[in-house]
Every structure is written in C-alpha cells, then in structure tokens.
C-alpha cells in the first residue's frame, strides 16, 4: 500500500509539472478540493468528453444532446428528493477535529480485511506455482475462511445499518471495529449525523425579493424537466435517450484523493427513456455497452469490475457501478441505474404539468421508465492518467517517465522537432506544423537536445515525434518516432498525415464500439 501511495504522489506531482492539473487559487494557498486543468489537462479532458459525446450521439440514432442551466427552480430539488435525502453520514474525531464520512471509514475497514485475504492468496500462488487452485484454496484455507467470515459479518451489519439509515449503529460499528482517526490515532468519536451536500445561494437583487436556489448536485434533473420538450421538438419515439455534459457541485466534507472527489466537478450523463416493464432488459444492455466503451481505450480489461449496490437509492430498482483499479484501490468511475419512473412522476406531481408519453404502438399514455448512465469526467481523467503513467527502465540504464495515453485522447498528437536551430531546419519544421495542425494538435519544439525533447513529449503522452534533419532538405523525408516502442522509421512527409491519422483519430476509437 505504501508503494502505491508513493506512485500516486508521483502522478499528482507529474500532473502539475506537465500542465495537466493545478491546485486552484494556488497563489492564495489554494482552495480545498478544487482544481484547475492546465494546458495539457484541458485538452485531455476535452478529448474524453468528445469520445463520450460522439459515442452517444453519433453511434446511436435515438440519442440526442442538450445543455441545461446550472441554476434551476428550487422546487425541482424538492421533487427529486435532494432537499430531504441528499445527505452523507458524518462523524468527527474529537482530538484531531477532523471530519469523516462514517460509511467510508467502515468501507475502508472492509477493504483492509479483503487485502489480508488477497495477500494470503498471493503467497499461496507464489508457493504452489502453476498447480495452484485459487478456488480450492479460498474454500479450504483456515486463515482465509476466518477472514472471509469476519468480512461477511461486517459487510452484512454495515449494509443493514445503511439501508435502515441507522446512524447509531454506524457509530457502534466504528467503535466495535476499533477504527482510529488516521490523524490523531485515537478512537474518540462524536455521534454520526447527516449533512446535506447541496450548495445554497440567493437569487435576486434585494433581500426581500430574493429566492433561495441551489447549485445543481447532478445534471440529470435538467434532462428530466426538458424531457417533453426534446421528445416533441425532436419527434422522438420510445426508446430514446438524452445526453448532457456539465458541471455539478457538492459540498463534500471529506474531499480527497486529488481530483477523485471534488466540490466542483463535471458529469457526462445520459438518460434513456423506455417502456415500463422493459427497464431491466435495457439496464443489462447498457451495462454491457458502457463497459465496452471503457475497455476500448485499452487501459487493461482486468482493471474494471462491476459493483452492484447494496443500498439502492430511493428512485432505483437496479444499480451498479463500473469500478476502475486506481493506485488507491477499485473505485467508482461510472454508475448505471434503473431509475424507474420516479423522476418524471415527481416532476409531474410537483409541477402540476402532464408529462406523459403517448405510445402510438400501444395506443396508450404512460410515464416512461429511465435507465441512467452517469460518468464523472474528472474520475475518468484520473483513471486514464493513473493507468498511463509509467517509470520505464531503459536498456541503457536510464529511466524515462512516459504517459501511455490512448492516442486519440492525447492532448498533443504529434510534435515536430528540428534537429538543430539553423540551416533552414526550423523553417522546414514550421511548414510541416502548418500542414498538420488543421487535423491534429501539433506541437513545435526546438529547445534542448533532441533526446531531452523526446523525454518531454513522452511525459505529456505525445504519440508521435517528427524529427526534421538535413536529409529532410534533400529528399523530403523525416524520422517518425513512436512513443511507446520508441521505434523510429524514415517516412516521406507526404505520408505523415495518413500514418498519424490511422492511430490518433477519434473515429478509429469509435469503430471499436461497433
């Protein structure tokens, strides 16, 4: 675990050093759990969003997009349940004065037990080699069975407390498990209490005429209140979906792990409207499609897993998370939920407006059921960054830091590097940049030795480097260097566009989703 923490610290440092992510308001000592995306970070982030948007709106002829406002009528949040139920169970350590989420403390305790089991299995696998039968070992080894029973009992107790919203029991679990504050090392805990996560502000020019409004904690409600507008103006027929990318805000008390949990973040959400009774079939279909979308990036199929919810949200009849293996464990990057008809029914009830759908095939009106896919842009960004980072030992004894970013997502697709800053090489390099920049994010760099420039491009994940040398002036060929293999080949300038396009274009990635 310590080694993984060290790697994560290096990734956070790398993100700042190479212009991916900066602490917000840093010259004023920063603002907790708020970050800014730098020049390379914003390009990577935009490419992730484009990959998601195009996969939804181009590959599905029954999904369209909208962009709803951040400010919405406050009654929307009453109807959705956020005013009354959007809470986290919080607990304070009296000695460190630090505040924690009670559920997170318990989940981390469960994870520690699972780690012990995993270590026992790993030791046995190393000892027995190819003859190792993991399933039999887990079913027969005394230490594993003891830890598994402990884990299952704790998990069952925790799940019941969460489903019953039993705050006293959550605190008692923390006491019984002897969970200590990571800062003070003591177990001097307060009672557990609920804390609403929405940011509240006032809209209006005078105190008497102002209205309390909220910064939206999710983008989904903007889709639901516009569902009928989109359906009618787009002549949409069930099943159909509405996609949206936008900012959301949550007053997270326990915000940590870099950009994994922030107070201001961005979501990519799609609400898919279906006939009542067909929602579970669509839920399963969207689980399959969304996992395929993630795996197409080539970050490692073994890094993903589904995690079905123990406690369903008040609006759901099925829910699962796609979790990705971060340096700090498997964590949620996307949620897939069957939201039933809760949201539309609630908005119909609170607004007094009829928002049912008339189904011409069934010749009847009904409130559609909804399948939601919701992915955090920032968490997706972090998963790509963490899985791409490598400190690679080279045959010559040197080490290079490289980001093996999926080429279509890379902030810079190719860098053009004149070998020296004279003899007409910079001018020729500029000509190549001017030709390629209309189709690819192309970077020009002439400072330092060519080896150092290669390393800088490796560090930001540039898939290709193009070196212009004296031979280029004679035969219009350049050296094309590939990031991951570091292989170099001589190619004609006229062939550069096609060679690069085949590897870095977004359509090449989207075609994997067929």
Secondary structure, DSSP 8 states (H G I E B T S, - for coil): -HHHHHHHHHHHHHHHHTTSEEETTGGGT--TT-EEE-HHHHHHHHHHHHHHHHHHHTT-TTEEE----SB--HHHHHHHTHHHH-EEEEEEBTTT--EEEHHHHHHHHHHHHHHHHHHHHHHHHHHHGGG--HHHHHHH-HHHHHHHHHHHHHHHHHHHHHHTT-HHHHHHHHHHTT---TTT----B---EEEE---EEEESSSTTT-EEEEB-S-SHHHHHTTHHHHHHHTT--SSEEEEEEEEEE---SS--TTTTS-SEEEEEEEEEEE-TT-HHHHHHHHHHHHHHHHHTT-S-GGGEEEEE-SS--TT-SEEEEEEEEETTEEEEEEEEEEEETHHHHHHHHHH-----EEETTTTEEE--EEEEEEEEHHHHHHHHHHHHEEEEE-TTS-EEEEE---GGG-S-SEEEEESSSSTTHHHHHHHHHHHHTTTS-EEE--SS-HHHHHHHHHHHT-SEEEEE-HHHHHHSEEEEEETTT--EEEEEGGGHHHHHHHHH-HHHHHGGG-
